[in-house]
């Protein structure tokens, strides 16, 4: 199992890779070859059908895709042999029916996740040593066989007897001497590889991998000895390998990137610092502009930028331009204190009756109840706002007057309501005084 990597010289300026720039700025694919030794025993121990191991050989190739600074996917293919014997058995080769040892030829294909868990170059811009762990799954194809001659277990086979796959009852098949013509059966089973290793950066394009992998098989045929499912077979592979970076020389390898160091480089990048300073200046300008918009020196509720009448006296009622509104005297305040059928005035954009209108409305109610007259209550509005809004507002004002009169005892059948909107003004709508007079309800006798 190997991977590939390459140089990353963040601080020297030979690369423009950014920590948040995406995978496209890096080399992410690597290929590798490896070779090493195999054993039927693994580092964490466990049960084995054979007492001793023979060191044998293994080899492999790999293709890796680095997905992030610390994680990649790796496709591996391995081949080789695994051997063991019973030299230390208590009955001296009697176990398993005089089988002195086994030799299994295998091939496998696995897909694993590779996690870079540590580095010894935390303070460097360019990593040179990484520690990694791996785990995955795949298929193993193998031909198990055993030897009957005790000397074979140590010196290699001179004559071999090979074990076939189990029969229908789960028992080992018969032994058959291998004279070069035996049709040995290949077994296929699930294999789970789990391993760890260390990677050394050799150059911009090459790296050295040293690792150890434990392979767990979902079966009990690998060591040519079937114990009816009481144990699962396993083997280990210690290896060294070379890996080569695929891609443009102008790109660093994502596997060797130190993202923490890159982040510091980005923070101290001159162009980035200039952009940050420019952004701070723009933010300050916006804040100043907002403060200018909010500034109201005379406290009349209109900012200085829009105040056409600065320095108005405190407590003055002003219009949208900041100028004092001179309200005319209420038209209902006639010499008789409340003349019936006088106009009813309203505040800006309001249909709520003023208390000063009550005397006029009471006089109007008394006359309507005594005389039996029928009147039209006509509502009006000044010219601010849209025509549709003013039409609705004028109707609301007329209905407010009608509601008051009905509540005072006037029959609703004697009152007709109509809104005229901003039409038929009685004063100039271009002045505030005129607009105040136009916000009214008048009475028309039928």
VEXVO-406942 format. One line per field, with one value per residue (C-alpha): chain; x, y, z. Coordinates in Angstrom, 3 decimals, always signed. Each point is the difference from the previous one (the first is absolute). Layout:
N
c	(A, ...)
u	(X, ...)
v	(Y, ...)
w	(Z, ...)
***
This chain:
446
c	(A, A, A, A, A, A, A, A, A, A, A, A, A, A, A, A, A, A, A, A, A, A, A, A, A, A, A, A, A, A, A, A, A, A, A, A, A, A, A, A, A, A, A, A, A, A, A, A, A, A, A, A, A, A, A, A, A, A, A, A, A, A, A, A, A, A, A, A, A, A, A, A, A, A, A, A, A, A, A, A, A, A, A, A, A, A, A, A, A, A, A, A, A, A, A, A, A, A, A, A, A, A, A, A, A, A, A, A, A, A, A, A, A, A, A, A, A, A, A, A, A, A, A, A, A, A, A, A, A, A, A, A, A, A, A, A, A, A, A, A, A, A, A, A, A, A, A, A, A, A, A, A, A, A, A, A, A, A, A, A, A, A, A, A, A, A, A, A, A, A, A, A, A, A, A, A, A, A, A, A, A, A, A, A, A, A, A, A, A, A, A, A, A, A, A, A, A, A, A, A, A, A, A, A, A, A, A, A, A, A, A, A, A, A, A, A, A, A, A, A, A, A, A, A, A, A, A, A, A, A, A, A, A, A, A, A, A, A, A, A, A, A, A, A, A, A, A, A, A, A, A, A, A, A, A, A, A, A, A, A, A, A, A, A, A, A, A, A, A, A, A, A, A, A, A, A, A, A, A, A, A, A, A, A, A, A, A, A, A, A, A, A, A, A, A, A, A, A, A, A, A, A, A, A, A, A, A, A, A, A, A, A, A, A, A, A, A, A, A, A, A, A, A, A, A, A, A, A, A, A, A, A, A, A, A, A, A, A, A, A, A, A, A, A, A, A, A, A, A, A, A, A, A, A, A, A, A, A, A, A, A, A, A, A, A, A, A, A, A, A, A, A, A, A, A, A, A, A, A, A, A, A, A, A, A, A, A, A, A, A, A, A, A, A, A, A, A, A, A, A, A, A, A, A, A, A, A, A, A, A, A, A, A, A, A, A, A, A, A, A, A, A, A, A, A, A, A, A, A, A, A, A, A, A, A, A, A, A, A, A, A, A, A, A, A, A)
u	(+0.000, +1.601, -0.985, +1.634, +0.780, +2.045, +1.628, -1.912, +2.055, -2.582, +2.322, +2.496, -2.530, +0.347, -3.670, -3.129, -2.121, -2.516, -1.328, -3.572, +0.713, -1.372, +1.584, +0.483, +3.171, +1.721, +1.235, -2.303, +0.810, +2.929, +1.192, +2.349, +1.712, +0.987, +1.523, +0.609, -0.483, -3.104, -0.889, -3.064, +0.227, -1.023, +1.271, -3.086, +0.170, -2.948, -0.618, +1.921, -0.229, +3.807, +2.633, +2.764, +0.352, +2.241, +0.944, -1.192, -0.374, -2.677, -0.255, -2.548, -1.027, -2.255, -1.987, -0.946, -2.335, +0.613, -3.357, +1.159, +3.120, -0.401, -2.098, +0.249, -1.393, +2.401, -0.499, +2.515, +0.890, +2.277, +1.437, +2.375, +0.160, -0.659, +1.636, -0.065, +1.017, -0.394, +3.571, -0.918, -3.117, -0.070, -0.405, +2.726, -1.839, -2.817, -2.610, -2.405, +0.695, +3.783, -0.241, +3.353, -0.739, -1.947, +0.703, -2.737, +0.293, -2.288, -1.127, -2.242, -1.635, -1.103, -1.282, +1.127, -0.219, +3.366, +0.126, +3.059, -0.066, +3.218, +3.186, +3.309, +0.169, -2.726, +2.015, +1.184, -1.696, +0.875, -0.728, +2.592, -1.216, -3.617, -1.511, -3.129, -2.546, -2.086, -3.093, -2.124, -1.518, +0.351, +0.286, +2.826, +0.523, +2.247, +1.084, +0.743, +2.278, +1.877, +3.177, +0.429, +3.792, +1.327, +3.020, -2.213, -1.211, +3.500, +1.783, -2.752, -2.086, +1.531, -3.424, -3.256, -3.524, -2.628, -3.321, -3.187, -2.993, -2.328, -2.509, -3.786, +0.313, +2.523, +2.934, +3.352, +0.241, +2.488, +3.716, +1.531, +3.678, +1.015, +1.925, -0.423, -3.296, -2.341, -3.008, +0.158, -3.213, +0.042, -1.939, -1.552, -0.851, -0.425, +3.130, +0.258, +3.422, +0.952, +3.402, +2.302, +3.173, +2.346, +0.764, +3.236, +0.207, +2.991, -0.471, -2.664, -1.172, +0.981, -0.673, +0.863, -2.684, +0.629, -3.059, -1.631, -3.420, -2.060, -2.417, -3.072, -1.729, -3.655, +0.749, +2.156, +1.510, +2.987, +2.497, -1.078, -1.534, -3.722, -1.158, -3.725, -0.327, +1.603, +2.627, +0.360, +3.286, +2.241, +3.425, +2.245, +2.062, +2.967, +1.177, +2.005, -0.935, +0.543, -2.729, -0.090, -1.988, -2.230, -0.614, +1.549, +3.234, -1.522, -2.517, +0.789, -1.169, -3.001, +1.406, +2.972, -1.848, +0.156, -3.321, +0.857, +3.214, -1.837, -2.561, +2.747, +1.519, -3.339, -0.381, +3.388, -0.477, +0.588, -2.793, -2.473, +0.975, -0.538, -3.446, -0.842, +1.153, -2.022, -3.049, +0.468, +0.123, -3.204, -1.743, +1.111, -1.351, -3.342, -0.183, +0.743, -2.672, -2.546, +0.913, -0.464, -3.422, -0.948, +1.257, -2.869, +1.407, -3.331, -1.674, -3.124, +0.152, +1.305, +3.727, +2.173, +0.515, -3.739, -0.892, -0.982, -0.780, +2.916, -0.017, -3.774, -1.087, -0.164, -3.396, -1.096, -2.166, +1.717, -0.714, +2.212, +2.349, +0.554, -2.082, -2.503, -3.654, -2.348, -3.342, -3.083, -2.660, -2.499, -2.814, -2.456, +0.715, -2.712, -1.477, -2.931, +2.378, -1.214, -1.953, -1.781, +1.212, +3.402, +2.978, +1.732, +3.813, +2.427, +3.711, +2.416, -0.702, -2.549, -3.705, -0.237, -2.392, +1.425, -1.665, -0.369, -2.402, -2.492, -1.967, -0.648, -0.980, -2.320, -1.722, -0.323, -1.452, -2.585, -1.172, -0.200, -2.034, -2.438, -0.376, +0.115, +2.420, +2.131, +3.639, +2.959, +3.211, +2.792, +3.570, +3.104, +3.790, +2.971, +2.248, +2.779, +0.254, -1.580, -3.481, -1.168, +1.241, -1.638, -3.305, +0.017, +1.002, -2.856, -2.547, +1.393, -0.367, -3.619, -0.773, +1.511, -2.457, -2.914, +0.882, +0.001, -3.369, -1.613, +1.289, -1.566, -3.455, -0.184, -1.571, +2.584, -2.510, +0.269, +3.773, +1.663, +3.796, +2.198, +3.744, +1.422, +3.695, +2.182, -2.516, -1.933, +2.633, -1.075, +3.593, +3.327, +1.617, +3.445, +0.116, -0.223, -2.785, -2.043, +0.558, -1.191, -3.303, -0.495, +0.126, -3.721, -3.510, -2.872, -3.796, -2.310, -3.711, -2.201)
v	(+0.000, +3.278, +3.502, +2.938, +3.540, +3.043, +3.156, +2.986, +3.178, +2.454, +2.634, +0.020, +1.228, -2.924, -0.799, +2.117, -2.684, +1.315, -1.908, +0.758, -0.229, -3.506, -3.238, +1.287, +1.854, -3.208, -3.302, -2.625, -3.284, -2.289, -3.457, -2.288, -3.354, -1.929, -3.238, -1.745, -3.056, -1.952, -2.018, -1.977, +1.806, +3.594, +2.540, -0.071, -3.781, -2.373, -3.681, -1.807, -3.526, -0.210, +0.543, +1.622, +2.241, -0.005, +3.418, +0.255, +2.799, +2.387, +2.833, +2.565, +3.064, +2.888, +2.930, +2.771, +3.011, +2.619, +1.614, +2.330, +1.016, -2.965, -2.588, -1.983, -3.103, -2.711, -2.983, -2.791, -3.248, -2.554, -3.398, -2.456, -2.998, -0.668, -2.990, -1.687, -3.269, -2.068, -0.409, +1.051, -2.183, -2.231, -3.157, +1.060, +0.182, -2.366, +2.793, +0.231, -3.510, +0.216, +3.357, +1.589, +3.427, +1.996, +2.316, +2.207, +2.070, +3.059, +3.073, +2.753, +3.271, +2.464, +3.559, +1.847, +3.362, +1.548, +2.537, +2.168, +0.108, +1.869, +1.575, +0.865, +3.278, +2.035, +3.237, -0.419, +1.326, -3.224, -3.337, -2.729, -2.843, -1.117, -2.769, -1.716, -2.712, -1.988, -2.193, -1.423, -3.088, -2.136, -3.514, -2.521, -2.916, -2.795, -3.634, -1.650, -3.001, -1.986, -2.072, -3.472, -0.109, +1.642, +1.265, +1.851, +2.388, +1.424, -0.692, +0.321, -2.707, -2.965, -1.653, +1.724, -1.047, +2.580, +0.429, +0.546, +2.126, -1.510, -2.614, +0.277, -0.915, +2.743, -2.438, +0.490, -1.552, -2.748, +0.623, -0.477, -0.081, +2.880, -1.397, +3.131, -1.067, +0.405, +2.203, +1.951, +1.780, +3.771, +1.311, +3.490, +1.770, +3.415, +1.580, +2.980, +1.765, +2.219, +1.631, +2.874, +1.484, +2.919, +1.928, +1.844, +2.713, -0.638, +2.724, +2.031, -3.133, -2.988, -1.305, -3.104, -1.994, -2.407, -1.775, -2.992, -1.452, -2.674, -1.845, -1.687, -2.639, -0.922, -3.711, -2.862, -1.459, +2.302, -2.075, -3.311, -1.099, +0.161, -0.082, +0.178, +3.734, +0.312, +2.447, +2.490, +0.104, +3.042, +1.065, +3.045, +1.907, +2.233, +2.028, +2.828, +1.837, +2.935, +2.376, +2.512, +3.179, +0.357, +3.518, +3.337, +1.020, +3.415, -1.512, -1.251, -3.396, +0.249, -2.829, +2.148, +3.265, +1.539, +1.917, +1.791, +1.387, +0.942, +1.935, +2.063, +0.621, +1.235, +2.338, +1.530, +0.169, +3.622, +0.064, -1.485, +2.515, +2.821, -1.346, -0.180, +3.596, +1.170, -1.820, +1.640, +3.412, -0.699, -1.146, +3.166, +2.161, -1.786, +0.429, +3.717, +0.372, -1.742, +2.251, +3.063, -1.257, -0.454, +3.409, +2.301, +3.207, +1.654, -3.202, +0.399, -3.559, +1.000, -0.686, +2.976, -1.215, +0.316, +2.842, +3.076, +1.982, -0.576, +1.202, -0.263, +0.678, -2.985, -1.654, +1.356, -2.178, -0.195, -1.487, -2.416, +2.843, +1.050, +3.194, +1.028, -0.741, +2.910, -1.648, +2.146, +0.340, -2.844, +0.869, -1.473, +2.824, +2.320, +2.934, -2.058, -2.595, -2.909, +0.809, -3.008, -1.321, +1.779, -1.788, -2.643, +0.187, -2.938, -0.462, -1.050, -3.538, -0.606, -0.778, +0.389, +2.732, +2.907, +0.771, +3.580, -1.315, -1.364, +3.277, +0.292, -3.680, +0.286, +3.050, -1.804, -3.088, +2.060, +1.686, -3.244, -1.698, +2.895, +0.900, -3.438, +1.283, -2.324, +1.008, -1.201, -0.255, +0.840, -0.919, +1.673, -0.229, +2.200, -0.881, -1.869, -3.686, -1.864, +0.719, -3.491, +0.444, +3.416, -1.353, -2.752, +2.510, +2.371, -2.828, -0.951, +3.598, +0.175, -3.333, +1.304, +2.916, -2.309, -2.353, +2.899, +1.277, -3.455, -0.584, +3.329, -1.134, +0.971, -2.631, -1.552, +0.231, +3.804, -0.079, -0.659, -0.415, +0.860, +0.463, +2.528, -0.526, +2.983, +1.509, +3.231, +1.662, +3.164, +1.264, -0.159, -3.434, +1.457, +1.548, -1.669, +2.369, -0.956, -3.716, +0.278, +1.532, -2.684, -2.840, +0.258, -1.379, +2.225, -0.424, +0.264, +0.113, -2.119)
w	(+0.000, -1.089, -0.862, -1.751, +1.024, -1.008, +1.291, +1.324, +0.503, +1.266, +1.420, -2.866, -2.518, -2.413, +0.335, +0.151, +1.683, +2.521, +2.967, -1.114, -3.715, -0.660, -1.240, -3.533, +0.988, +1.225, -1.333, +1.502, -1.809, +0.699, -0.975, +1.887, +0.143, +3.105, +1.154, +3.283, +2.150, +1.092, +3.071, +1.154, +3.369, +0.784, +2.501, +2.247, +0.461, -0.234, -0.683, -2.770, -1.363, -0.316, +2.687, -2.078, -3.014, -3.040, -1.291, -3.579, -2.527, -1.232, -2.498, -1.100, -1.975, +1.012, -1.362, +2.401, -0.187, +2.690, +0.881, +2.776, +1.885, +2.335, -1.879, -3.225, -1.714, -1.152, -2.304, +0.646, -1.713, +1.691, -0.699, +1.670, +2.291, +3.677, +1.730, +3.426, +1.682, +3.192, +1.141, +3.554, +0.240, +3.109, -2.067, -2.451, -3.308, +0.969, +0.104, -2.907, -1.264, -0.505, -1.801, +0.686, -1.488, -2.550, -2.901, -1.472, -3.135, -0.019, -1.929, +1.357, -0.993, +2.689, +0.370, +3.152, +1.671, +0.875, +2.841, +0.677, +3.793, +0.841, -1.254, +1.632, -1.957, +1.684, -0.217, -3.589, -3.094, -1.834, +1.665, -0.465, +2.260, +0.422, +2.142, -1.316, +0.784, -2.489, -0.016, -2.787, -1.585, -3.093, -1.393, +0.302, -2.392, +1.242, -0.455, +3.355, +0.278, +2.669, +0.167, +1.572, +0.242, +3.217, -1.864, -2.401, +2.696, +0.343, -3.266, -2.609, -1.653, -1.722, -0.243, +0.960, +0.775, -0.700, +1.743, -1.966, +1.095, +2.610, -0.960, +0.440, +3.701, +0.751, +0.307, -1.695, -3.400, -0.785, -0.402, -3.436, -0.885, -2.219, -2.943, -2.048, -1.487, +2.973, -0.668, +3.267, +0.971, +0.581, +3.000, +0.007, +3.279, +1.599, +1.476, +2.373, -0.023, +2.971, +0.159, +0.902, -1.369, -0.438, -3.188, -0.807, -2.626, -2.281, -2.623, -1.725, -1.827, +2.110, +3.498, +2.013, +1.824, +2.895, +1.351, +1.624, -0.840, +1.777, -2.305, +1.511, -2.170, +0.326, -0.159, +1.326, -3.160, -0.500, +2.024, -1.578, +3.288, +0.637, +3.631, -0.719, +0.478, +3.434, -1.287, -2.825, -1.865, -0.308, -1.197, +0.249, -2.527, +0.838, -2.965, -1.444, -3.160, -2.301, -1.105, -2.830, -0.411, -3.065, -1.269, -0.885, +1.700, +0.677, +2.423, +3.514, +1.225, +2.296, +2.133, +1.128, +0.573, +3.471, +0.144, +3.241, -1.468, -3.213, +1.998, +1.592, -3.423, -1.301, +2.969, -0.730, -3.765, -1.084, -2.575, +2.470, +2.683, -2.498, -0.802, +3.708, +0.548, -2.993, +1.350, +3.407, -1.700, -1.917, +3.177, +1.804, -2.823, +0.131, +3.771, -0.332, -2.668, +2.216, +2.916, -2.221, -1.024, +3.640, +1.162, +1.115, +1.523, +0.883, +1.190, -2.130, -1.352, -3.449, -0.699, -0.865, -3.579, -0.681, +2.395, -2.025, +3.135, +2.414, +3.590, +0.511, +3.597, +2.307, +0.071, -3.371, -2.225, -3.383, -3.400, -1.949, -0.974, +3.610, -0.234, +2.675, -0.843, +0.683, +0.596, -0.750, +2.598, -0.002, -2.403, +2.465, +2.469, -1.347, +1.906, +1.224, +1.571, -2.148, -3.146, -1.456, -3.349, +0.253, -1.531, +2.151, -0.193, +0.321, +0.696, -2.731, -1.310, +2.777, +0.177, +3.791, +1.171, +1.992, +3.331, -1.235, -2.659, +2.551, +0.470, -3.750, -0.233, +2.996, -1.530, -3.330, +1.718, +1.857, -3.202, -1.959, +2.713, +0.318, -3.646, -1.620, -2.689, -2.135, -0.637, -1.945, +2.024, -2.454, +0.887, -1.466, +0.204, -0.835, -2.921, +1.860, -0.932, -2.880, -1.322, +0.992, +3.552, +0.298, -1.303, +2.656, +2.692, -0.934, +0.311, +3.410, +1.182, -1.179, +1.733, +3.251, -0.068, -0.848, +2.875, +2.455, -1.212, +0.042, +3.532, +1.006, -1.180, -3.680, -2.251, -2.311, -2.862, +0.114, -0.549, -3.353, -0.074, -2.966, -0.376, -2.464, +0.641, -0.855, -2.422, +0.647, +2.225, +1.832, +0.371, -1.810, +0.445, -0.713, +3.486, +3.370, +1.062, -3.048, +0.502, +3.611, -1.169, -2.636, +2.599, +0.746, +0.025, -1.155, +0.021, -2.996, +0.689, -2.246)
***
